[in-house]
């Protein structure tokens, strides 16, 4: 599915106003969710929406992705052999 213009615009605005690095990551989900993700973007469950946490929140409520060198971390959440490749603005300090 094509990522909506609104989602693209929102991401580009967030990236332009950040001091982070753009990195590619994978996001695995049930195949039925991909169309909604492409039209609305990746959403944090319960933050201004009616989504609920499905696979736990061991590192807190949020959106989980895997770096490109570890795709198996996201593959386990897929219902089909498909994953999203996502741009992530990484502005976290290294520990």
Secondary structure, DSSP 8 states (H G I E B T S, - for coil): ----HHHHHHHHHHHHT---EEEEEEE---GGGHHHHHHH----TTSSSS---SS--TT-SS---EEGGGTHHHHTT-SSS--EEEEEEE-----
